[in-house]
Structures are given as C-alpha cells and as structure tokens.
Amino acid sequence: MSTQYRVCIIGTGRMGGLIEDEQDIRGYMTPYGHFPSYDAMPETTVVAVANRGKERLERFCQRFGVTNAYLDYREMIEKEKPDIVSVTTPSFARAEPIIFCAEHGVKGIFAEKGLCASLEEADRIHEAVTRNNVAFNWGTQRRHHDAYKRLRAAILGGAIGQPLHAIVYYWTDIIKHHPHTIDVANMMLGDPKPTWVEGRLVDPSDPRVKGNEKATAPYDAEKHAFVPNAGQEVADPQVDFFRIGYETGQESYFIPTPRSFDVEVRGTEGRAISWDNGINTRIERPVRRGVELEETTIHASGDGPSVTNIRNLIREIETGERTDGNIDRVMQTVEPQFGIAYSSLQGGARVSLPVADRSLYIPGG
C-alpha cells in the first residue's frame, strides 16, 4: 500500500476547488482545483482547510463535505501536522503562509502563482524552503501538462536544432497570470538563467483597458508600490510587450494578444508550436526547404496538470529528486516578472537580473 499523505489547504477560493463550479473545465484538464485533485488521488487525504473569511470557508466546506475547518492557518498547521500543504490565497497574502509551513515541519508545498508581492518576500520564501529542505511546486500548469512536457523534451532532444527564441502570445496581468507565460518560455528553452528584461505595463489611457478598473494600478512613489484602485484589494496591472534575455544568448518575446495562449519556439532547424492553450501542439521541420515539411503532432494523455503537479511533489518527498517547478526555477520566473515593472517605471529601459532593489510591492491577485 502506498504512503498516505495528510494534506491541508490554505485558501478556500477558486483554485482551492471552487473553480470547478465557476469555469467550464473538462476532459484532460480535470480535476483542476486543489481539493478535487487531492480527492482524486488514493495517496492523499485532505484533513483540514483554512481561510481568512468565514463565508467563503463555509461555502467551500459545504461544497466538498469538509468538516474540519479553521480561520487561522497557523493553528491548523500546528494541530494537524500535515505532510503537504496547498497555499491558494491571493498572491499578496501568500508569502507568510508558505514561510510558516516551511518552518513548521511541512514536507511539501504546492503554492499557486504569483509567488508573492515583492522580491524581498520571494527571497524569504526561497531561504525558508531551501533551509528546511521542503519540496516545492507552484501552479504554472503548463510545466505539468503532458503536451507541453513532451514538446519541451523534443526541443531539448534536438527536434528543431538549437532553440533560439520563444514567443508567447497572451494578454494578462503581471503577478497572477504572467508566471504562466514566463515559466513556459523558460521551460521550452531549457530553463536558462534570465539576465535582463525590458518592457512596459499597459498605460491607463490604452483603449484596451478602457472601463476596466482592474487592468491598471497607480504607482505610489512614496510607498514604492503599485496601489489598488478605489474599492479594490488587488493591484495587478496588465502588461504590454516585453522581452527576456538569457545567459545563453537566447531570448523570449511576449506579445499581448487577447483571448489566446499560444507558444512558438524557433530553432536553427525548425519550429515547435503549441496553439490554443496546448490543444494544437506540433513540431515542424523542413525536409527540403520550401518544398517539403516534416510535421509531428503531439496530444496530451495521462493525468492532468494538477494531479501531475502533486505527484511530482510527492516524488521529491519520497526520493529527493527535485520537482520540475522547484523553488530555484520559480525564482527564474519571479525575477523577470518584477523586472518588467522596474523596466516600465524607467520608460521601458533594460533592467539587469537579478534586480538590485528588492522592495517594490505589487499586491497581485
């Protein structure tokens, strides 16, 4: 019989599990939320959940039949002594729970993205996870998506020659969702170390964000922070075009394209493509340039990304083999993520990574 892992969930919102009722997710991607994913696995049991708000906590417990709930996650961790904890709070409220878990005996942490609200917080998370030898994964789903994983393996195996550039088409906010784009670009290029970034946040006058008060956030120079608009808890502005350069000489480009998540990797001998959020994934390689094209199609199979993420976490707990989304790889996404904001504040100038100033605060969702 396989080892049984006790699991606690901090944050009973959408990614905690309620997203199953709020979004039409089906097929390969299910189960998607954290609770349903643990519930689908015989080796994991959710023993308790915690949330700062009573109403959402009660709704979650009723939906999933949970009877052991806390309003204080610290009390939960100390009493329940879980092996694995999921942290699905908003980004601005994620650092302290992660650090607390790492310092109080938790073996593995599955955190949603973004990681936190500043590079200073990211440094503290990295230190706590590393010092306490805690297995760590975060919710960049494509790193655990079978089609993307197989595409990466093909690229790194030479299917398109030497990979040179990754291009990602997506229009989204800087903290909550751009970890998806940066992580998948890093992944497809072999996870080289990023050394610079340049780009801009969307200007509030841009017609693409007209009437959407959540799409922009003012910068407060005195606080050195992006601050929420009136009536909002989150400040998570949309991002315009940006670029990342790596120590290998490779580059990735991010084009703000609404209603799509498409990835293309150009190599010296072909290209790898994942259109339509992983549905249409293939490799194209010229056999006789301009005359004949060799095409390989990839389809996802097996467990969906959330279950795969958890199994990957358990693998590190049991064998010591690091997760695919380990904390060092996470930092290679978080550094350029905040670097975009620093670049934007300097008119789009190139910013060297790691960023020297760790204090800029962006309370993302």
C-alpha positions in Angstrom: 0.0 0.0 0.0 1.3 3.4 -0.9 2.1 6.0 1.8 -0.8 8.2 2.8 -0.1 11.9 2.9 -2.1 14.2 5.1 -2.9 17.4 3.3 -4.1 20.9 4.4 -5.3 23.7 2.1 -4.9 27.3 3.0 -7.3 29.4 0.9 -10.7 28.1 0.0 -11.4 30.2 -3.1 -11.4 29.4 -6.8 -8.1 27.4 -7.1 -8.7 25.8 -3.7 -11.5 24.0 -5.6 -14.5 26.3 -6.3 -13.2 26.9 -9.9 -14.7 23.5 -10.8 -18.1 25.2 -10.5 -17.2 28.6 -11.9 -15.4 27.6 -15.1 -16.1 25.1 -17.9 -13.1 22.8 -17.4 -13.4 19.3 -18.9 -11.5 16.4 -20.3 -7.7 16.2 -19.8 -7.5 19.3 -17.6 -9.8 17.8 -14.8 -9.6 17.7 -11.9 -8.3 21.3 -11.9 -8.6 22.8 -8.4 -6.5 21.7 -5.5 -9.1 19.9 -3.4 -10.6 17.9 -6.3 -7.1 16.9 -7.4 -6.1 15.6 -3.9 -9.5 13.9 -3.6 -8.9 12.0 -6.9 -5.6 10.6 -5.6 -5.6 7.5 -3.4 -2.3 8.5 -1.7 -3.6 11.9 -0.4 -6.3 12.9 2.0 -7.3 16.5 2.8 -7.6 16.6 6.6 -8.4 20.3 7.1 -8.8 23.6 5.3 -8.3 27.2 6.4 -9.5 30.6 5.1 -9.4 34.1 6.4 -13.0 34.8 5.5 -15.8 32.8 7.2 -18.4 33.0 4.4 -16.1 31.6 1.7 -14.8 28.9 4.1 -18.4 27.7 4.9 -19.3 27.7 1.2 -16.2 25.6 0.4 -16.9 23.1 3.3 -20.5 22.7 2.2 -19.5 22.2 -1.4 -16.8 19.5 -0.7 -18.2 18.0 2.5 -15.3 19.2 4.7 -15.9 19.1 8.4 -12.6 20.2 9.8 -12.0 23.9 9.1 -10.0 26.8 10.6 -10.0 30.6 10.3 -6.3 30.6 11.4 -4.0 28.7 9.2 -1.2 28.7 11.9 -3.5 26.9 14.3 -4.4 24.4 11.6 -0.7 23.6 10.7 0.3 23.2 14.4 -2.7 21.0 15.2 -3.0 18.9 12.1 0.7 18.4 11.3 0.2 17.9 7.6 2.7 16.4 5.2 1.6 18.6 2.3 0.0 22.0 2.2 -1.6 23.8 -0.7 -1.4 27.6 -0.5 -4.1 29.1 -2.7 -4.5 32.5 -1.2 -4.2 35.7 -3.3 -0.6 36.5 -4.2 -0.3 39.4 -1.8 -1.3 37.0 1.1 0.9 34.0 0.1 4.4 34.7 1.5 3.7 34.3 5.2 1.7 31.0 4.9 4.4 29.5 2.7 7.2 30.5 5.1 5.2 29.4 8.2 4.6 26.0 6.6 8.3 25.6 5.6 9.4 26.4 9.2 6.8 24.1 10.9 7.5 20.6 9.6 5.6 20.5 6.3 7.3 18.2 3.8 5.9 19.6 0.6 4.2 22.8 -0.5 2.0 23.3 -3.6 1.6 27.1 -4.0 -0.5 28.9 -6.5 1.0 31.7 -8.6 2.1 34.5 -8.4 4.5 33.6 -5.7 4.2 36.8 -3.6 4.1 40.6 -3.7 7.8 41.6 -3.7 11.2 40.3 -4.4 12.0 40.7 -0.8 9.2 38.3 0.1 10.4 35.9 -2.7 13.9 35.9 -1.1 12.4 35.0 2.3 10.4 32.2 0.7 13.4 30.8 -1.1 15.5 30.9 2.0 12.9 29.2 4.2 12.1 26.4 1.6 15.8 25.8 0.9 17.0 25.8 4.5 14.2 23.4 5.6 14.6 21.1 2.6 11.0 21.4 1.7 9.7 20.0 -1.7 8.1 22.9 -3.6 5.9 23.2 -6.7 3.7 26.1 -7.9 0.7 26.3 -10.1 2.2 27.0 -13.5 0.1 24.4 -15.1 1.9 24.0 -18.5 5.0 22.8 -16.9 3.0 19.7 -15.7 0.9 19.5 -18.9 1.7 16.3 -20.9 1.7 18.0 -24.3 4.0 20.9 -23.2 6.3 18.4 -21.4 6.6 16.3 -24.5 7.2 19.3 -26.6 10.0 20.5 -24.3 11.6 17.1 -24.4 11.5 17.1 -28.2 13.0 20.6 -28.3 15.8 19.7 -25.9 16.4 16.5 -27.8 17.2 18.4 -31.0 13.9 18.2 -32.9 14.2 21.8 -34.1 18.0 22.1 -33.9 19.3 24.7 -31.4 16.3 26.6 -29.8 16.9 30.3 -30.3 13.7 32.2 -29.4 10.4 31.5 -27.6 7.4 33.6 -28.4 4.3 33.7 -26.2 1.0 35.3 -27.2 -1.1 36.2 -24.2 -2.7 39.3 -22.7 -2.8 39.3 -18.9 -1.8 40.8 -15.6 1.8 40.9 -14.2 1.6 39.0 -10.9 -1.3 36.5 -11.1 -1.1 35.2 -14.6 2.2 36.1 -16.3 4.0 33.4 -14.4 2.4 31.1 -16.9 3.9 32.8 -19.9 7.4 33.4 -18.4 7.6 29.9 -17.0 6.6 28.2 -20.3 9.1 30.2 -22.2 11.9 29.3 -19.8 10.8 25.7 -19.9 10.8 25.4 -23.7 14.3 27.0 -23.9 15.7 24.6 -21.3 15.4 26.8 -18.2 18.5 29.1 -18.9 19.2 31.8 -16.4 17.5 35.1 -17.3 19.9 38.0 -17.3 17.8 41.0 -18.4 14.3 42.1 -19.1 12.7 45.1 -20.8 9.0 46.0 -21.2 6.1 48.1 -20.1 2.9 47.9 -18.2 -0.2 49.0 -20.1 -0.8 52.7 -20.0 -4.2 53.6 -18.3 -5.1 55.6 -21.5 -4.8 52.5 -23.7 -8.1 51.7 -25.3 -7.7 48.0 -24.5 -8.2 48.7 -20.8 -10.8 51.4 -21.1 -13.5 50.9 -18.4 -11.7 48.1 -16.7 -10.5 49.4 -13.4 -8.8 46.1 -12.5 -6.5 46.3 -15.6 -4.3 49.2 -14.3 -3.0 50.3 -10.9 -1.3 53.6 -10.0 2.3 53.6 -8.8 2.8 55.4 -5.4 6.4 56.6 -5.4 6.4 57.3 -1.6 5.3 53.8 -0.8 7.3 52.3 -3.7 4.3 50.2 -4.5 1.5 49.8 -7.0 -1.7 50.5 -5.1 -5.2 49.3 -5.7 -7.8 51.5 -7.3 -10.7 52.6 -5.1 -12.8 49.7 -3.9 -10.2 47.1 -4.9 -8.0 44.9 -2.8 -5.6 43.9 -5.6 -3.2 46.0 -7.7 -2.2 43.8 -10.7 -1.8 45.8 -13.9 -1.9 44.3 -17.4 1.4 44.0 -19.2 2.2 45.2 -22.7 5.0 43.8 -24.9 8.2 42.6 -23.1 11.4 40.7 -23.7 13.7 38.5 -21.6 17.3 37.7 -22.4 19.2 34.7 -21.1 22.8 34.0 -20.3 22.8 31.5 -23.2 22.1 34.3 -25.7 18.5 33.1 -26.2 15.6 35.4 -25.9 11.9 35.2 -25.3 9.2 37.6 -26.5 5.8 38.2 -25.0 3.1 39.7 -27.3 -0.1 40.9 -25.6 -2.8 39.0 -27.6 -6.3 38.8 -26.1 -8.2 35.5 -26.0 -5.3 33.3 -26.8 -2.4 31.4 -25.2 -0.1 30.4 -28.0 3.6 29.4 -27.9 6.1 29.2 -30.6 9.8 28.2 -30.3 12.1 28.9 -33.2 15.2 26.8 -33.7 18.0 26.6 -36.2 16.3 23.7 -38.0 12.6 24.1 -37.4 9.9 25.3 -35.0 7.8 24.0 -32.2 4.2 25.2 -31.8 1.6 25.0 -29.1 -1.6 26.8 -30.1 -5.0 27.0 -28.4 -3.6 26.5 -24.9 -2.0 23.2 -25.6 -4.7 21.6 -27.8 -2.8 22.0 -31.1 0.8 21.1 -30.4 3.3 20.1 -33.1 6.8 20.2 -34.4 7.6 21.5 -38.0 10.9 20.8 -39.6 11.8 21.4 -43.3 13.0 18.4 -45.2 13.6 20.2 -48.4 13.3 23.9 -47.7 10.3 25.5 -49.4 9.2 22.1 -50.9 8.6 19.5 -48.1 7.8 19.8 -44.4 8.0 17.1 -41.8 5.3 17.5 -39.1 5.0 15.7 -35.8 1.8 16.2 -33.8 1.6 15.8 -30.0 -1.5 15.0 -28.0 -1.8 15.2 -24.2 -2.6 12.0 -22.3 -2.4 10.6 -18.8 -3.0 12.7 -15.6 -3.9 16.3 -15.9 -1.6 19.1 -14.8 -2.8 19.5 -11.2 -2.6 15.8 -10.4 0.8 15.6 -12.2 2.0 18.6 -10.1 1.1 16.8 -6.8 2.7 13.5 -7.9 5.8 15.4 -8.8 5.8 16.9 -5.3 5.4 13.5 -3.7 8.3 12.2 -5.9 10.7 14.7 -4.2 9.4 13.9 -0.8 10.0 10.2 -1.3 13.2 10.2 -3.4 14.8 13.6 -3.1 14.6 14.2 -6.8 13.7 17.9 -7.2 10.3 18.9 -8.6 10.1 20.2 -12.1 8.8 23.5 -10.6 11.3 23.7 -7.8 11.9 27.0 -5.9 15.1 27.8 -7.9 13.1 27.6 -11.2 10.3 29.6 -9.6 12.8 32.4 -8.9 13.8 32.4 -12.6 10.2 33.4 -13.3 9.7 35.8 -10.4 12.9 37.8 -11.1 11.9 38.9 -14.7 8.2 39.2 -13.6 9.1 42.1 -11.2 11.8 43.2 -13.6 9.0 44.2 -16.1 7.6 46.6 -13.5 11.0 48.1 -12.8 11.6 48.5 -16.6 8.2 50.1 -17.1 8.9 52.6 -14.3 12.1 53.5 -16.2 10.3 54.0 -19.5 10.9 50.5 -20.8 14.7 50.6 -20.2 16.6 47.3 -20.0 16.9 46.0 -16.4 19.6 43.6 -15.4 18.6 40.5 -13.4 18.6 39.8 -10.6 17.0 43.1 -9.7 19.1 45.1 -7.2 16.2 46.7 -5.4 14.0 44.0 -3.8 11.4 46.3 -2.2 8.9 47.2 -5.0 5.5 46.0 -3.8 2.8 44.7 -6.2 -0.2 43.2 -4.4 -1.4 40.9 -7.1 -4.4 38.6 -7.1 
